[in-house]
Amino acid sequence: MNTDRGISLIFAITVVECLLIVDYIPTVWSKFTILRYILLTEDNRAQRGNGEFTQKPVVDCELRESISDGDYKKCCSLLASHEQPLEQVNSQGFSILHLSAKKDKIMIFKAILEKGANINTPTKDEHTVLHIAAHHGCYSICEFILENYVHLFSCKDRQGMNPAHCAALERHVHILKLMLKFDCDLTENTERYKENIVHLACITGSLDVCKFVASDKNISGLLHSKNRECWSSIQCACKNGHLGVLKFLCENGVDLKNKSNKTGKNCLHTVCEKGYYKICEYILEKEPNLIKEVDNIEQHAGHYAAKIGHTDTLQLLINNNRDVLLRATPDNINMFHVACRHAWYDMCVSIDKEFPSLVSEITEKGWNAGLFVTERGDAEEERVKILKFLVQRNLDLCHVSRSGKSIYYNAKKNGLSSIVKYVLLKCPEAENIKRSISSAAPTKAQGNTSDT
């Protein structure tokens, strides 16, 4: 007996004895009933603390091990003496039937079914055995299920995905072909994001799934379908950096000019934000005018390149159309401001070299580049380097925004202690600059009301 259980036993006996003293328990039988109840409750509490839902005997562990090893004879032997519910699950929510589906052990899978397991029981994530088999590319299990329990194809998991979505996401073309053979509807969208099997294949870069869809006239239209945000498959390929898939989609007529209806981002914006140089190069070659487009808040590709800090992508944009990159948003935030906000020193230097006028620009809120540098509290070393660089470019360290925010104020608020010390060293009066709620013109003592 372990120490914890020994303590629990002493506690249980004490409780029962106290109840007997006050004549609360009328019989000896009741005494042992309550004692057993307390000990079982304690055991269950310990199991829940370990992430288990029910107590698992040794035979269950052996059974799961035999399933994983594919030992059919041992598995059948253990099943014969298995007294626990077949739907009993582990901490991942997997029953022994789910495990056999995952491991593609068709003979064991059938044996567990014959023992009485319920094939309709899902995992805690609402995955059926068909979801599991499709996700892991288990052909024989999928074939058996589709032959005998095809209704499982219509089941959705917690993410609103059917088994075909799982197969596409994991690049299992052979499973999709099998599903098509059984007349499963491969055109269904996921419930939440309204994505089809091509969207999902483009996320993981499965060119084979895209080719399979394109080869069947009954489902080839999926290449052009759009999700909830109005993204076509081509945006998914761009976002996840799959150049081969992107080229295939373009060759099959998918529109490279696709834009998000939520953000207004086009494919060039997407790849610039991710820093995919080769894809950016390909898009500019195919659709050079995309560099002129802006998103819903009028950011161009240069803003997105500045956000990620990839100077080679910026140079590619400059070589294509440098004039576009001079543009700011309606509130006058330019790409140099964005590079400062995200603390990309090399990007700041590159932009200054090509577009020196951007460094000194002030936004509609009255923010200069220094305020963007101190807007966030991460990457302090980089921010110090950028601020020192700006001082060399004649930055006013005592500048105040329209609402009275200063570089010193931002730095102190965001825990940039090195910048606080540097600002006070260079501009001792910065500590006395106070935020203002008046409408007076900005001065070192006060600023006017709004940064909005």
C-alpha positions in Angstrom: 0.0 0.0 0.0 1.4 3.4 -0.9 1.6 6.3 1.6 -1.2 8.3 0.0 -3.6 5.4 0.0 -2.7 4.6 3.6 -3.5 8.1 4.7 -6.8 7.9 2.8 -7.6 4.7 4.5 -7.0 6.1 8.0 -9.1 9.2 7.1 -11.9 7.0 5.8 -12.0 4.8 9.0 -11.9 7.9 11.2 -14.9 9.4 9.3 -16.9 6.2 9.6 -16.1 5.8 13.3 -17.2 9.3 14.0 -20.5 8.6 12.2 -21.0 5.5 14.3 -20.5 7.5 17.5 -23.4 9.7 16.6 -25.4 6.7 15.5 -25.6 8.0 12.0 -24.7 4.5 10.5 -27.2 1.9 11.7 -25.4 -1.2 10.6 -22.0 -2.8 10.1 -22.8 -3.3 6.4 -23.3 0.4 6.0 -20.0 1.0 7.7 -18.1 -0.9 5.1 -20.2 0.5 2.2 -19.3 4.0 3.2 -15.6 3.0 3.7 -15.5 1.5 0.2 -17.2 4.6 -1.3 -14.7 7.0 0.3 -11.7 4.9 -1.0 -13.1 4.6 -4.5 -13.7 8.4 -4.6 -10.1 9.0 -3.5 -8.9 6.6 -6.3 -11.0 8.4 -8.9 -9.7 11.8 -7.8 -6.1 10.6 -8.2 -6.9 9.3 -11.7 -8.5 12.6 -12.7 -5.4 14.4 -11.4 -3.3 12.2 -13.8 -5.5 13.2 -16.8 -7.3 9.8 -16.8 -11.0 9.4 -17.0 -11.3 5.8 -15.8 -9.0 3.4 -14.0 -7.1 1.3 -16.5 -6.0 -2.2 -15.6 -2.7 -3.6 -16.8 -4.4 -5.7 -19.5 -5.6 -2.4 -21.2 -2.0 -1.2 -21.4 -0.9 -4.5 -22.8 -3.8 -4.5 -25.2 -2.9 -1.0 -26.6 0.7 -2.1 -26.9 -0.2 -5.2 -28.9 -2.4 -3.0 -31.2 0.5 -0.6 -31.8 2.8 -3.6 -32.5 0.3 -5.2 -34.8 0.3 -8.5 -32.8 -3.0 -9.9 -33.9 -2.8 -13.2 -31.8 -1.9 -11.4 -28.6 -4.5 -8.8 -29.2 -7.2 -11.5 -29.7 -6.1 -13.2 -26.5 -6.3 -10.0 -24.5 -9.6 -9.1 -26.0 -11.0 -12.4 -24.9 -10.3 -11.5 -21.2 -10.9 -7.8 -21.6 -13.7 -6.8 -19.1 -13.4 -3.0 -19.3 -15.7 -1.0 -21.6 -14.4 -1.0 -25.2 -15.1 2.7 -25.5 -12.7 3.4 -22.6 -10.4 6.2 -23.6 -6.9 7.4 -22.7 -5.9 11.0 -21.9 -5.9 11.8 -25.6 -9.5 10.6 -25.9 -8.5 7.5 -28.0 -10.3 4.1 -27.5 -8.6 0.9 -28.6 -10.7 1.0 -31.8 -9.4 4.5 -32.6 -5.9 3.3 -32.0 -6.3 0.4 -34.4 -7.6 2.8 -37.0 -4.6 5.1 -36.5 -2.1 2.2 -36.8 -3.9 0.7 -39.9 -4.3 -2.7 -38.3 -7.4 -3.9 -40.3 -7.5 -7.5 -38.7 -7.3 -6.0 -35.2 -9.8 -3.3 -36.1 -12.3 -6.0 -37.2 -11.7 -8.1 -34.1 -12.4 -5.1 -31.8 -15.6 -4.5 -33.7 -16.6 -8.1 -33.4 -16.0 -7.8 -29.7 -18.8 -5.2 -29.6 -17.1 -1.8 -29.9 -19.3 1.0 -31.2 -17.8 2.3 -34.5 -19.8 5.6 -34.1 -18.0 6.7 -30.9 -15.8 9.7 -31.6 -12.7 11.0 -29.8 -13.0 14.1 -27.5 -12.2 16.2 -30.7 -15.1 14.6 -32.4 -12.9 12.6 -34.7 -14.5 9.3 -35.9 -12.4 6.3 -36.9 -12.7 7.4 -40.5 -11.3 10.9 -39.7 -8.4 9.1 -38.0 -7.7 6.6 -40.7 -8.0 9.3 -43.4 -5.6 11.6 -41.5 -3.0 8.9 -41.3 -3.5 7.6 -44.8 -4.7 4.2 -43.7 -6.1 2.8 -46.9 -7.4 -0.6 -45.7 -9.3 0.9 -42.8 -10.8 3.6 -44.9 -11.9 1.1 -47.5 -13.5 -1.2 -44.9 -15.4 1.7 -43.3 -16.6 3.2 -46.6 -17.8 -0.3 -47.7 -19.7 -0.9 -44.4 -20.2 2.4 -42.6 -20.2 5.1 -45.3 -22.4 7.3 -43.1 -19.3 8.2 -41.1 -18.1 10.3 -44.1 -20.7 12.9 -43.3 -19.5 13.3 -39.7 -17.7 16.6 -38.8 -15.0 17.0 -36.2 -14.8 19.9 -33.7 -13.2 22.1 -36.5 -16.1 21.3 -38.9 -13.9 19.1 -41.1 -15.0 15.8 -42.7 -12.6 12.9 -43.4 -11.8 14.2 -46.9 -10.5 17.4 -45.4 -8.2 15.5 -43.1 -6.9 13.4 -46.0 -6.3 16.6 -48.1 -4.5 18.4 -45.3 -2.1 15.4 -44.9 -1.6 15.1 -48.7 -3.2 11.6 -49.0 -4.3 11.5 -52.6 -4.9 7.8 -52.5 -7.5 8.2 -49.8 -9.3 11.0 -51.7 -9.4 8.7 -54.8 -10.9 6.0 -52.7 -13.5 8.3 -51.3 -14.4 9.4 -54.8 -14.8 5.8 -55.8 -17.5 5.5 -53.1 -19.2 8.6 -54.4 -18.3 10.7 -51.4 -18.8 14.4 -51.8 -15.3 15.9 -52.1 -16.7 19.4 -52.8 -17.9 20.1 -49.2 -16.4 23.1 -47.3 -15.3 23.1 -43.7 -18.0 24.6 -41.5 -16.0 27.5 -39.9 -13.7 28.9 -42.6 -15.6 27.5 -45.7 -12.4 25.9 -47.1 -12.4 22.9 -49.5 -9.8 20.2 -50.0 -7.8 22.4 -52.4 -7.5 25.2 -49.9 -6.2 22.7 -47.3 -3.9 21.0 -49.8 -2.4 24.5 -50.6 -1.8 25.1 -46.9 0.4 22.1 -46.7 1.8 22.4 -50.2 0.3 19.2 -51.7 0.8 19.5 -55.5 -0.4 16.0 -56.0 -3.8 16.8 -54.4 -4.2 19.8 -56.6 -3.3 17.8 -59.7 -5.8 15.1 -58.7 -8.6 17.7 -58.4 -7.7 19.4 -61.7 -7.8 16.0 -63.5 -11.4 15.4 -62.6 -13.9 17.7 -64.4 -16.5 17.1 -61.7 -14.4 18.7 -59.0 -11.9 20.8 -60.9 -13.9 23.9 -60.1 -12.6 23.6 -56.5 -9.3 25.2 -57.7 -11.2 28.5 -58.2 -13.5 28.4 -55.2 -13.2 31.0 -52.4 -13.3 30.6 -48.6 -15.1 32.8 -46.1 -12.6 35.6 -46.5 -12.9 35.4 -50.3 -9.4 33.8 -50.6 -9.0 31.4 -53.5 -6.5 28.5 -53.3 -3.8 30.7 -54.7 -3.7 32.9 -51.6 -3.3 29.8 -49.4 -0.3 28.7 -51.5 1.2 32.2 -51.3 0.7 32.5 -47.5 2.4 29.2 -46.9 5.2 29.7 -49.4 4.5 26.9 -51.9 5.9 28.2 -55.2 5.4 24.9 -57.1 1.7 24.8 -56.1 1.3 28.5 -57.0 2.8 28.0 -60.5 0.4 25.0 -61.1 -2.6 27.0 -60.0 -1.6 29.9 -62.3 -1.1 27.5 -65.2 -4.7 26.2 -64.6 -6.2 29.6 -64.7 -6.6 30.5 -61.0 -6.6 34.3 -60.7 -3.4 35.7 -59.3 -5.2 39.0 -58.6 -7.3 37.5 -55.9 -7.9 39.8 -52.9 -9.2 39.3 -49.4 -12.6 40.9 -48.8 -11.8 41.3 -45.1 -8.4 43.0 -45.3 -8.0 43.9 -49.0 -4.7 42.1 -49.2 -3.6 40.7 -52.6 -1.1 37.9 -53.2 1.9 40.3 -53.4 1.0 41.8 -50.0 0.8 38.3 -48.6 4.2 37.1 -49.8 5.9 40.4 -48.9 4.5 40.0 -45.3 6.0 36.5 -45.1 9.3 37.4 -46.8 9.0 34.8 -49.7 11.5 36.3 -52.1 11.1 33.8 -54.9 7.3 33.9 -54.9 7.4 37.7 -54.8 9.7 37.6 -57.9 7.3 35.2 -59.7 4.3 37.4 -58.9 5.9 40.6 -60.1 6.9 38.8 -63.3 3.3 37.6 -63.9 1.3 40.6 -62.6 3.6 43.6 -62.1 0.7 45.9 -61.5 -0.1 44.3 -58.2 2.6 46.5 -56.7 0.3 49.5 -57.3 -2.6 48.0 -55.3 -3.3 48.8 -51.6 -5.2 47.0 -48.9 -8.3 48.3 -47.0 -6.2 50.7 -45.0 -4.2 51.7 -48.1 -1.0 49.9 -47.2 1.1 48.9 -50.2 3.6 46.0 -50.6 6.4 48.1 -49.2 4.6 48.4 -45.9 4.3 44.6 -45.7 8.0 44.1 -46.6 9.0 46.6 -43.9 6.9 44.8 -41.4 8.8 41.5 -41.8 12.2 43.2 -42.3 13.4 41.5 -45.4 15.6 44.0 -47.2 16.1 41.7 -50.3 12.3 41.8 -50.9 12.3 45.5 -50.5 15.0 45.8 -53.1 13.0 43.7 -55.5 10.0 46.0 -55.0 12.2 49.1 -55.6 13.5 47.6 -58.8 10.0 47.1 -60.0 8.4 50.4 -59.1 10.1 52.7 -56.6 7.6 55.6 -56.9 4.8 53.5 -55.4 6.8 52.9 -52.3 7.0 56.6 -51.4 3.2 56.6 -50.7 1.9 56.7 -47.2 -1.4 55.6 -45.8 -4.2 58.3 -45.3 -2.9 58.9 -41.8 0.6 59.4 -43.3 2.2 56.2 -42.0 5.0 55.3 -44.4 7.0 52.1 -44.6 9.9 53.6 -42.6 7.5 54.1 -39.7 6.5 50.4 -40.0 10.1 49.3 -40.0 10.7 51.3 -36.8 7.6 49.9 -35.1 8.7 46.4 -35.7 12.4 47.1 -34.8 14.2 46.2 -38.0 17.4 48.1 -38.0 18.7 46.9 -41.3 15.4 47.7 -43.0 15.5 51.2 -41.5 19.0 51.7 -42.9 18.0 50.4 -46.3 14.9 52.6 -46.6 16.9 55.6 -45.5 19.4 54.9 -48.2 16.8 54.7 -50.9 14.1 57.1 -49.6 15.8 59.6 -47.1 12.7 61.9 -47.1 10.6 59.2 -45.3 12.7 59.4 -42.2 11.6 62.8 -41.1 7.9 62.5 -42.0 5.3 63.1 -39.3 2.0 61.2 -39.2 -1.5 62.8 -38.9 -1.3 61.9 -35.2 1.9 63.8 -34.9 4.1 60.8 -34.5 7.7 60.9 -35.7 9.9 57.8 -36.3 11.2 57.9 -32.7 7.7 57.4 -31.3 7.3 54.3 -33.5 10.6 52.9 -32.3 9.4 53.2 -28.7 5.8 52.1 -29.3 6.5 48.5 -28.3 8.7 46.9 -25.6 10.3 44.0 -27.4 13.7 43.8 -29.2 15.2 46.6 -27.1 18.8 46.3 -28.5 17.5 46.8 -32.0 15.3 49.7 -30.9 18.3 51.4 -29.3 20.3 51.0 -32.5 17.5 52.5 -34.5 17.0 55.4 -32.2 20.8 56.2 -32.2 20.7 56.0 -36.0 17.7 58.5 -36.0 19.6 60.9 -33.8 22.4 60.9 -36.3 19.6 61.8 -38.8 18.7 64.8 -36.6 15.7 63.3 -34.9 14.1 65.5 -32.2 14.2 63.4 -29.1 11.8 65.9 -27.3 9.1 65.7 -30.0 5.6 65.5 -28.7 2.6 64.0 -30.5 -0.8 65.7 -30.9 -2.0 63.9 -27.7 1.2 64.8 -25.8 3.1 61.4 -26.1 6.9 61.7 -26.2 9.7 59.2 -26.9 10.6 59.3 -23.2 6.9 58.6 -22.2 6.6 55.6 -24.7 9.9 54.2 -23.6 9.1 54.3 -19.9 5.6 53.0 -20.4 6.9 50.0 -22.4 9.9 49.2 -20.1 12.6 50.2 -22.5 15.1 51.2 -19.7 18.1 51.5 -22.0 16.2 54.0 -24.2 15.0 55.9 -21.1 18.6 56.4 -20.0 19.8 57.3 -23.5 17.0 59.9 -24.0 17.7 61.5 -20.6 21.4 61.6 -21.4 20.8 63.3 -24.8 17.8 65.4 -23.7 17.6 65.9 -19.9 14.4 68.0 -20.3 12.6 65.0 -21.8 11.6 63.9 -18.3 9.6 67.1 -17.8 7.6 66.7 -20.9 4.0 66.0 -19.8 1.1 64.5 -21.7 -1.6 67.1 -22.3 -5.4 66.9 -22.8 -5.6 70.5 -24.0 -6.1 71.6 -27.6 -3.0 73.8 -27.6 -0.4 73.3 -30.3 2.3 70.7 -29.4 5.3 72.1 -27.5 7.9 70.6 -25.2 5.5 71.2 -22.3 2.3 70.0 -23.9 0.6 68.7 -26.9 -3.0 68.8 -28.2 -5.7 66.3 -27.7 -5.8 63.5 -30.1 -3.7 60.7 -31.6 -6.7 59.5 -33.5 
